């Protein structure tokens, strides 16, 4: 019998797990579809999905595109992880291989998630660097304020107004990109051995950071379906199992998932209720292609439990490495980590970007960038459908810089990645975006660079590689 409503999916998960362990479901057996099972039990499809997701995270079942869920052919002797669904990250060698491969000379790059240089205002940035040196020569000869240049922090607060948020410069810390903002936040909140809830799939750089910090991760489903993540997060936060939550709510890297406004409000409320901080990575929030900019979780944060991280690396200039963090009630702890680990961020980079933003050029640049990226993304997906539509499943993301491809018939993404690399084509295998093997049959491609004849031919060749594997 199913018990307390809050734990519906846990009860269903335990019942199915018991059936598998007792041999009632055997390796290769197909489970009931989410729709059928939810109707039989009188629960929502989201409840069944969360139960299946947890079984999949433990290696007991697997999802096959367009076929359903099946019991694993080879069941683990014991479910991986720590009994609560959390696990250590052990992807160092794979992630290192992918990062190093992206620097391979002559590589046709579909692995790096940045806009093409033709869409970034390089000449104006160069001019702002020169102006900054002339107006503030001291930025090259002394350490800047550890919190960041006041004028840059003020300009970032002005940017936030266009997102419907109001901050004071005293709330902002400047960092060397968004990854440093994330690292400082995690160092301030956790200790080795702690568990952090994270979206699944998740950016491999964040997973690598957690591995370095000795943290365990508790994967949360991130497919963009309303309620899917919040249900699982509520149970994890209420149980006291997690020290923090890390999310990319707007156009998650790699699958482009966009959390609904109601889900974001719910997550902010849960952070305050259960006193579990949420680290929000909003680096793709400005890269929306339809309608208005999506709101942030931070928008609904009334008590400072959401730590907001962002950067200009994906929208303006990846080379200057400027990001920021708004730590809320954790300001002093994050500030201390900044002083200990980096002291300060490049004064020249800060002054140059402050000059650029003060000229009021950012909004017009972003309108052009979004317009051109919308066209570029659609062009890429048209070619993906033409050259590999018979061997992959995908969907056009509502924003961001990457495409997420699901390989049909259980094809192995790592093997295809290596074959593509040998052919001089750079892609990213899905396995590096999860602590387990849930995404071994996925690939990520970047969509930011212009479609030259060489890149079009490379997509056609990638389709042949997948088809012939």
ZICOR-V52181 format. One record per helix or strand of 2 or more residues. SS is the DSSP state (helix for helix, strand for strand). FROM is the first residue (numbers start at 0). TO is the last residue. If there is no record, write none. Layout:
BEGIN
SS:FROM:TO / SS:FROM:TO
END
This chain:
BEGIN
helix:4:20 / helix:33:40 / helix:44:56 / strand:60:63 / strand:67:70 / strand:85:87 / helix:91:100 / strand:107:108 / helix:116:118 / helix:121:134 / helix:136:139 / helix:149:160 / helix:168:170 / strand:172:174 / helix:177:188 / strand:194:199 / helix:203:211 / strand:215:220 / helix:227:238 / strand:243:246 / helix:260:273 / strand:276:280 / helix:296:299 / strand:305:310 / strand:322:325 / helix:327:340 / helix:346:357 / helix:361:387 / strand:391:392 / strand:401:406 / helix:407:409 / helix:412:421 / strand:424:425 / strand:427:428 / helix:429:432 / strand:441:445 / helix:452:467
END
